[in-house]
Amino acid sequence: MQQCSAPTAFKWIKGHNGHLGNEKVDQLANDGARKNEYDNIDTYVPKNFDLQGAKLASISQHLAYKGITEKTHLEYNCPTLSLLDIT
């Protein structure tokens, strides 16, 4: 927000009031926040879901484009190439 040149204002609006689902979620969140012990959560990731690739925070646009163009090979037929030339 510090980089934004336009003025920013915040206004509190009461939400969830009277909506059963939202009230229940609020209650569960408050109960969880008051817990003295953490839940044991299984963080195991199966191999087929453990996808590794480019880390967006550490890749430049040039490097991303280079990687895309090196991995992309399209087979064009003659009519497609003709239309591309016309375009």
N, CA, C and O atoms as CSV, one atom per row, in Angstrom:
chain,resi,resn,atom,element,x,y,z
A,1,MET,N,N,0.827,-1.193,0.000
A,1,MET,CA,C,0.000,0.000,0.000
A,1,MET,C,C,0.866,1.249,0.000
A,1,MET,O,O,0.445,2.302,-0.478
A,2,GLN,N,N,2.097,1.132,0.545
A,2,GLN,CA,C,2.979,2.290,0.569
A,2,GLN,C,C,3.407,2.691,-0.836
A,2,GLN,O,O,3.707,3.859,-1.084
A,3,GLN,N,N,3.437,1.728,-1.759
A,3,GLN,CA,C,3.843,2.011,-3.127
A,3,GLN,C,C,2.717,2.605,-3.953
A,3,GLN,O,O,2.959,3.165,-5.022
A,4,CYS,N,N,1.506,2.488,-3.474
A,4,CYS,CA,C,0.344,2.990,-4.187
A,4,CYS,C,C,0.234,4.509,-3.984
A,4,CYS,O,O,0.312,5.003,-2.859
A,5,SER,N,N,0.053,5.231,-5.085
A,5,SER,CA,C,-0.013,6.695,-4.967
A,5,SER,C,C,-1.416,7.188,-4.600
A,5,SER,O,O,-1.579,8.332,-4.176
A,6,ALA,N,N,-2.417,6.340,-4.760
A,6,ALA,CA,C,-3.789,6.746,-4.454
A,6,ALA,C,C,-4.058,6.594,-2.959
A,6,ALA,O,O,-3.503,5.697,-2.324
A,7,PRO,N,N,-4.893,7.450,-2.393
A,7,PRO,CA,C,-5.231,7.310,-0.980
A,7,PRO,C,C,-6.044,6.031,-0.737
A,7,PRO,O,O,-6.855,5.629,-1.571
A,8,THR,N,N,-5.816,5.417,0.391
A,8,THR,CA,C,-6.499,4.175,0.744
A,8,THR,C,C,-7.243,4.378,2.048
A,8,THR,O,O,-6.695,4.933,3.001
A,9,ALA,N,N,-8.480,3.934,2.095
A,9,ALA,CA,C,-9.275,4.034,3.313
A,9,ALA,C,C,-9.860,2.661,3.626
A,9,ALA,O,O,-10.162,1.882,2.722
A,10,PHE,N,N,-10.014,2.377,4.908
A,10,PHE,CA,C,-10.599,1.121,5.346
A,10,PHE,C,C,-11.891,1.420,6.087
A,10,PHE,O,O,-11.988,2.391,6.837
A,11,LYS,N,N,-12.875,0.567,5.863
A,11,LYS,CA,C,-14.142,0.712,6.551
A,11,LYS,C,C,-14.560,-0.661,7.052
A,11,LYS,O,O,-14.642,-1.607,6.269
A,12,TRP,N,N,-14.826,-0.782,8.350
A,12,TRP,CA,C,-15.252,-2.049,8.932
A,12,TRP,C,C,-16.726,-2.253,8.632
A,12,TRP,O,O,-17.551,-1.371,8.870
A,13,ILE,N,N,-17.042,-3.419,8.111
A,13,ILE,CA,C,-18.421,-3.776,7.828
A,13,ILE,C,C,-18.713,-5.084,8.539
A,13,ILE,O,O,-18.003,-6.071,8.351
A,14,LYS,N,N,-19.748,-5.092,9.347
A,14,LYS,CA,C,-20.079,-6.289,10.105
A,14,LYS,C,C,-20.558,-7.364,9.144
A,14,LYS,O,O,-21.496,-7.161,8.373
A,15,GLY,N,N,-19.896,-8.508,9.208
A,15,GLY,CA,C,-20.267,-9.621,8.357
A,15,GLY,C,C,-20.637,-10.827,9.200
A,15,GLY,O,O,-20.476,-10.805,10.421
A,16,HIS,N,N,-21.119,-11.851,8.579
A,16,HIS,CA,C,-21.433,-13.118,9.221
A,16,HIS,C,C,-22.582,-13.009,10.215
A,16,HIS,O,O,-22.976,-14.027,10.784
A,17,ASN,N,N,-23.119,-11.863,10.442
A,17,ASN,CA,C,-24.139,-11.690,11.463
A,17,ASN,C,C,-25.430,-12.396,11.052
A,17,ASN,O,O,-26.105,-11.992,10.104
A,18,GLY,N,N,-25.756,-13.456,11.785
A,18,GLY,CA,C,-27.001,-14.144,11.533
A,18,GLY,C,C,-26.941,-15.243,10.486
A,18,GLY,O,O,-27.916,-15.976,10.328
A,19,HIS,N,N,-25.850,-15.385,9.775
A,19,HIS,CA,C,-25.726,-16.445,8.770
A,19,HIS,C,C,-25.168,-17.676,9.455
A,19,HIS,O,O,-24.023,-17.670,9.907
A,20,LEU,N,N,-25.968,-18.738,9.536
A,20,LEU,CA,C,-25.641,-19.917,10.326
A,20,LEU,C,C,-24.283,-20.517,9.974
A,20,LEU,O,O,-23.494,-20.819,10.869
A,21,GLY,N,N,-24.004,-20.692,8.699
A,21,GLY,CA,C,-22.728,-21.279,8.274
A,21,GLY,C,C,-21.545,-20.425,8.687
A,21,GLY,O,O,-20.547,-20.943,9.188
A,22,ASN,N,N,-21.647,-19.123,8.483
A,22,ASN,CA,C,-20.557,-18.222,8.849
A,22,ASN,C,C,-20.374,-18.147,10.358
A,22,ASN,O,O,-19.248,-18.064,10.850
A,23,GLU,N,N,-21.481,-18.177,11.091
A,23,GLU,CA,C,-21.386,-18.162,12.551
A,23,GLU,C,C,-20.665,-19.407,13.057
A,23,GLU,O,O,-19.848,-19.325,13.974
A,24,LYS,N,N,-20.969,-20.564,12.457
A,24,LYS,CA,C,-20.323,-21.816,12.860
A,24,LYS,C,C,-18.824,-21.765,12.555
A,24,LYS,O,O,-18.010,-22.196,13.372
A,25,VAL,N,N,-18.463,-21.246,11.393
A,25,VAL,CA,C,-17.053,-21.126,11.027
A,25,VAL,C,C,-16.332,-20.194,12.002
A,25,VAL,O,O,-15.210,-20.484,12.417
A,26,ASP,N,N,-16.957,-19.092,12.364
A,26,ASP,CA,C,-16.358,-18.186,13.348
A,26,ASP,C,C,-16.121,-18.903,14.673
A,26,ASP,O,O,-15.072,-18.743,15.295
A,27,GLN,N,N,-17.108,-19.697,15.099
A,27,GLN,CA,C,-16.981,-20.419,16.366
A,27,GLN,C,C,-15.832,-21.427,16.298
A,27,GLN,O,O,-15.045,-21.535,17.238
A,28,LEU,N,N,-15.735,-22.157,15.199
A,28,LEU,CA,C,-14.645,-23.125,15.041
A,28,LEU,C,C,-13.284,-22.431,15.019
A,28,LEU,O,O,-12.325,-22.931,15.607
A,29,ALA,N,N,-13.195,-21.295,14.350
A,29,ALA,CA,C,-11.935,-20.553,14.309
A,29,ALA,C,C,-11.546,-20.065,15.697
A,29,ALA,O,O,-10.380,-20.150,16.082
A,30,ASN,N,N,-12.506,-19.561,16.442
A,30,ASN,CA,C,-12.224,-19.103,17.808
A,30,ASN,C,C,-11.824,-20.265,18.711
A,30,ASN,O,O,-10.904,-20.135,19.519
A,31,ASP,N,N,-12.512,-21.403,18.579
A,31,ASP,CA,C,-12.149,-22.583,19.362
A,31,ASP,C,C,-10.715,-23.013,19.046
A,31,ASP,O,O,-9.941,-23.328,19.950
A,32,GLY,N,N,-10.374,-23.024,17.771
A,32,GLY,CA,C,-9.020,-23.408,17.373
A,32,GLY,C,C,-7.970,-22.446,17.892
A,32,GLY,O,O,-6.878,-22.865,18.276
A,33,ALA,N,N,-8.285,-21.173,17.906
A,33,ALA,CA,C,-7.328,-20.170,18.384
A,33,ALA,C,C,-7.076,-20.298,19.882
A,33,ALA,O,O,-6.008,-19.923,20.365
A,34,ARG,N,N,-8.036,-20.818,20.607
A,34,ARG,CA,C,-7.899,-20.943,22.065
A,34,ARG,C,C,-7.279,-22.271,22.516
A,34,ARG,O,O,-7.051,-22.472,23.709
A,35,LYS,N,N,-7.006,-23.178,21.569
A,35,LYS,CA,C,-6.471,-24.491,21.927
A,35,LYS,C,C,-5.076,-24.353,22.544
A,35,LYS,O,O,-4.286,-23.504,22.133
A,36,ASN,N,N,-4.790,-25.187,23.520
A,36,ASN,CA,C,-3.472,-25.189,24.159
A,36,ASN,C,C,-2.490,-26.118,23.456
A,36,ASN,O,O,-1.277,-25.956,23.595
A,37,GLU,N,N,-2.995,-27.079,22.709
A,37,GLU,CA,C,-2.139,-28.030,22.009
A,37,GLU,C,C,-2.463,-28.003,20.517
A,37,GLU,O,O,-3.601,-27.776,20.105
A,38,TYR,N,N,-1.424,-28.242,19.731
A,38,TYR,CA,C,-1.613,-28.286,18.290
A,38,TYR,C,C,-2.152,-29.644,17.868
A,38,TYR,O,O,-1.878,-30.660,18.507
A,39,ASP,N,N,-2.920,-29.650,16.789
A,39,ASP,CA,C,-3.374,-30.908,16.209
A,39,ASP,C,C,-2.199,-31.548,15.475
A,39,ASP,O,O,-1.348,-30.849,14.925
A,40,ASN,N,N,-2.157,-32.877,15.469
A,40,ASN,CA,C,-1.154,-33.597,14.699
A,40,ASN,C,C,-1.663,-33.683,13.265
A,40,ASN,O,O,-2.660,-34.357,13.007
A,41,ILE,N,N,-1.002,-33.020,12.340
A,41,ILE,CA,C,-1.444,-32.978,10.955
A,41,ILE,C,C,-0.439,-33.737,10.100
A,41,ILE,O,O,0.762,-33.474,10.156
A,42,ASP,N,N,-0.939,-34.675,9.311
A,42,ASP,CA,C,-0.081,-35.433,8.409
A,42,ASP,C,C,0.259,-34.564,7.203
A,42,ASP,O,O,-0.630,-34.205,6.432
A,43,THR,N,N,1.521,-34.225,7.033
A,43,THR,CA,C,1.948,-33.367,5.928
A,43,THR,C,C,2.622,-34.159,4.811
A,43,THR,O,O,3.290,-33.580,3.954
A,44,TYR,N,N,2.450,-35.476,4.820
A,44,TYR,CA,C,3.042,-36.318,3.789
A,44,TYR,C,C,2.457,-35.957,2.429
A,44,TYR,O,O,1.246,-35.790,2.286
A,45,VAL,N,N,3.335,-35.839,1.428
A,45,VAL,CA,C,2.907,-35.544,0.065
A,45,VAL,C,C,3.263,-36.750,-0.802
A,45,VAL,O,O,4.439,-37.093,-0.922
A,46,PRO,N,N,2.267,-37.396,-1.407
A,46,PRO,CA,C,2.557,-38.532,-2.280
A,46,PRO,C,C,3.465,-38.116,-3.438
A,46,PRO,O,O,3.395,-36.980,-3.906
A,47,LYS,N,N,4.310,-39.032,-3.896
A,47,LYS,CA,C,5.273,-38.733,-4.963
A,47,LYS,C,C,4.604,-38.138,-6.196
A,47,LYS,O,O,5.141,-37.212,-6.803
A,48,ASN,N,N,3.433,-38.663,-6.575
A,48,ASN,CA,C,2.798,-38.167,-7.798
A,48,ASN,C,C,2.223,-36.760,-7.636
A,48,ASN,O,O,1.822,-36.154,-8.629
A,49,PHE,N,N,2.171,-36.228,-6.421
A,49,PHE,CA,C,1.741,-34.854,-6.193
A,49,PHE,C,C,2.898,-33.926,-5.858
A,49,PHE,O,O,2.706,-32.716,-5.748
A,50,ASP,N,N,4.082,-34.469,-5.697
A,50,ASP,CA,C,5.254,-33.668,-5.334
A,50,ASP,C,C,5.894,-33.122,-6.603
A,50,ASP,O,O,6.897,-33.645,-7.086
A,51,LEU,N,N,5.296,-32.064,-7.131
A,51,LEU,CA,C,5.754,-31.486,-8.387
A,51,LEU,C,C,6.807,-30.426,-8.121
A,51,LEU,O,O,6.602,-29.512,-7.322
A,52,GLN,N,N,7.918,-30.559,-8.789
A,52,GLN,CA,C,9.003,-29.595,-8.644
A,52,GLN,C,C,9.149,-28.851,-9.964
A,52,GLN,O,O,8.952,-29.426,-11.034
A,53,GLY,N,N,9.480,-27.622,-9.886
A,53,GLY,CA,C,9.657,-26.845,-11.107
A,53,GLY,C,C,10.286,-25.517,-10.784
A,53,GLY,O,O,10.930,-25.355,-9.747
A,54,ALA,N,N,10.097,-24.574,-11.670
A,54,ALA,CA,C,10.675,-23.249,-11.503
A,54,ALA,C,C,10.026,-22.542,-10.321
A,54,ALA,O,O,8.803,-22.538,-10.183
A,55,LYS,N,N,10.832,-21.963,-9.494
A,55,LYS,CA,C,10.327,-21.162,-8.383
A,55,LYS,C,C,10.098,-19.748,-8.912
A,55,LYS,O,O,11.042,-19.072,-9.321
A,56,LEU,N,N,8.851,-19.308,-8.900
A,56,LEU,CA,C,8.506,-18.030,-9.509
A,56,LEU,C,C,9.239,-16.860,-8.868
A,56,LEU,O,O,9.495,-15.856,-9.534
A,57,ALA,N,N,9.578,-16.970,-7.592
A,57,ALA,CA,C,10.251,-15.862,-6.921
A,57,ALA,C,C,11.694,-15.716,-7.376
A,57,ALA,O,O,12.308,-14.672,-7.158
A,58,SER,N,N,12.246,-16.754,-8.007
A,58,SER,CA,C,13.667,-16.691,-8.357
A,58,SER,C,C,13.914,-16.870,-9.848
A,58,SER,O,O,15.020,-17.235,-10.248
A,59,ILE,N,N,12.907,-16.621,-10.675
A,59,ILE,CA,C,13.085,-16.791,-12.115
A,59,ILE,C,C,12.796,-15.466,-12.815
A,59,ILE,O,O,11.872,-14.739,-12.451
A,60,SER,N,N,13.605,-15.174,-13.824
A,60,SER,CA,C,13.383,-13.948,-14.584
A,60,SER,C,C,12.472,-14.249,-15.770
A,60,SER,O,O,12.293,-15.407,-16.147
A,61,GLN,N,N,11.908,-13.213,-16.345
A,61,GLN,CA,C,11.044,-13.392,-17.505
A,61,GLN,C,C,11.849,-13.977,-18.665
A,61,GLN,O,O,11.351,-14.827,-19.403
A,62,HIS,N,N,13.089,-13.521,-18.822
A,62,HIS,CA,C,13.954,-14.022,-19.893
A,62,HIS,C,C,14.194,-15.518,-19.747
A,62,HIS,O,O,14.097,-16.264,-20.720
A,63,LEU,N,N,14.508,-15.955,-18.528
A,63,LEU,CA,C,14.783,-17.365,-18.281
A,63,LEU,C,C,13.529,-18.216,-18.489
A,63,LEU,O,O,13.608,-19.316,-19.036
A,64,ALA,N,N,12.384,-17.714,-18.057
A,64,ALA,CA,C,11.126,-18.444,-18.250
A,64,ALA,C,C,10.826,-18.586,-19.739
A,64,ALA,O,O,10.451,-19.668,-20.191
A,65,TYR,N,N,10.984,-17.516,-20.503
A,65,TYR,CA,C,10.715,-17.555,-21.936
A,65,TYR,C,C,11.659,-18.519,-22.633
A,65,TYR,O,O,11.251,-19.277,-23.513
A,66,LYS,N,N,12.926,-18.487,-22.234
A,66,LYS,CA,C,13.919,-19.388,-22.811
A,66,LYS,C,C,13.530,-20.846,-22.546
A,66,LYS,O,O,13.610,-21.684,-23.444
A,67,GLY,N,N,13.114,-21.142,-21.324
A,67,GLY,CA,C,12.692,-22.497,-20.986
A,67,GLY,C,C,11.479,-22.937,-21.768
A,67,GLY,O,O,11.392,-24.091,-22.188
A,68,ILE,N,N,10.537,-22.028,-21.970
A,68,ILE,CA,C,9.326,-22.359,-22.725
A,68,ILE,C,C,9.665,-22.634,-24.181
A,68,ILE,O,O,9.177,-23.605,-24.759
A,69,THR,N,N,10.498,-21.787,-24.777
A,69,THR,CA,C,10.811,-21.970,-26.188
A,69,THR,C,C,11.665,-23.204,-26.430
A,69,THR,O,O,11.561,-23.821,-27.490
A,70,GLU,N,N,12.501,-23.574,-25.479
A,70,GLU,CA,C,13.316,-24.780,-25.651
A,70,GLU,C,C,12.466,-26.041,-25.542
A,70,GLU,O,O,12.777,-27.044,-26.184
A,71,LYS,N,N,11.423,-26.013,-24.762
A,71,LYS,CA,C,10.592,-27.193,-24.535
A,71,LYS,C,C,9.406,-27.271,-25.488
A,71,LYS,O,O,8.687,-28.270,-25.493
A,72,THR,N,N,9.192,-26.244,-26.286
A,72,THR,CA,C,8.020,-26.207,-27.151
A,72,THR,C,C,8.424,-26.490,-28.588
A,72,THR,O,O,9.243,-25.778,-29.169
A,73,HIS,N,N,7.848,-27.520,-29.144
A,73,HIS,CA,C,8.067,-27.825,-30.556
A,73,HIS,C,C,6.712,-28.157,-31.148
A,73,HIS,O,O,6.086,-29.150,-30.778
A,74,LEU,N,N,6.273,-27.335,-32.052
A,74,LEU,CA,C,4.967,-27.542,-32.669
A,74,LEU,C,C,5.150,-27.990,-34.115
A,74,LEU,O,O,5.950,-27.422,-34.859
A,75,GLU,N,N,4.409,-28.998,-34.492
A,75,GLU,CA,C,4.408,-29.470,-35.873
A,75,GLU,C,C,3.298,-28.718,-36.620
A,75,GLU,O,O,2.115,-28.906,-36.336
A,76,TYR,N,N,3.684,-27.880,-37.559
A,76,TYR,CA,C,2.699,-27.152,-38.353
A,76,TYR,C,C,2.553,-27.836,-39.705
A,76,TYR,O,O,3.530,-28.326,-40.271
A,77,ASN,N,N,1.341,-27.868,-40.213
A,77,ASN,CA,C,1.168,-28.368,-41.577
A,77,ASN,C,C,1.241,-27.183,-42.533
A,77,ASN,O,O,1.230,-26.033,-42.094
A,78,CYS,N,N,1.314,-27.449,-43.825
A,78,CYS,CA,C,1.532,-26.390,-44.815
A,78,CYS,C,C,0.468,-25.292,-44.798
A,78,CYS,O,O,0.834,-24.118,-44.845
A,79,PRO,N,N,-0.818,-25.608,-44.733
A,79,PRO,CA,C,-1.811,-24.525,-44.695
A,79,PRO,C,C,-1.620,-23.605,-43.479
A,79,PRO,O,O,-1.805,-22.392,-43.578
A,80,THR,N,N,-1.256,-24.181,-42.356
A,80,THR,CA,C,-1.053,-23.361,-41.155
A,80,THR,C,C,0.135,-22.419,-41.360
A,80,THR,O,O,0.058,-21.239,-41.021
A,81,LEU,N,N,1.233,-22.942,-41.915
A,81,LEU,CA,C,2.408,-22.100,-42.155
A,81,LEU,C,C,2.075,-20.994,-43.150
A,81,LEU,O,O,2.532,-19.862,-42.985
A,82,SER,N,N,1.293,-21.297,-44.170
A,82,SER,CA,C,0.900,-20.267,-45.133
A,82,SER,C,C,0.106,-19.158,-44.469
A,82,SER,O,O,0.331,-17.975,-44.727
A,83,LEU,N,N,-0.841,-19.558,-43.598
A,83,LEU,CA,C,-1.649,-18.556,-42.900
A,83,LEU,C,C,-0.787,-17.734,-41.946
A,83,LEU,O,O,-1.003,-16.531,-41.795
A,84,LEU,N,N,0.177,-18.369,-41.309
A,84,LEU,CA,C,1.069,-17.625,-40.422
A,84,LEU,C,C,1.894,-16.621,-41.207
A,84,LEU,O,O,2.112,-15.498,-40.751
A,85,ASP,N,N,2.359,-17.027,-42.402
A,85,ASP,CA,C,3.122,-16.097,-43.225
A,85,ASP,C,C,2.270,-14.910,-43.654
A,85,ASP,O,O,2.740,-13.772,-43.663
A,86,ILE,N,N,1.031,-15.176,-44.005
A,86,ILE,CA,C,0.119,-14.090,-44.401
A,86,ILE,C,C,-0.128,-13.139,-43.237
A,86,ILE,O,O,-0.175,-11.921,-43.407
A,87,THR,N,N,-0.284,-13.719,-42.056
A,87,THR,CA,C,-0.543,-12.915,-40.864
A,87,THR,C,C,0.650,-12.046,-40.558
A,87,THR,O,O,0.630,-11.290,-39.586
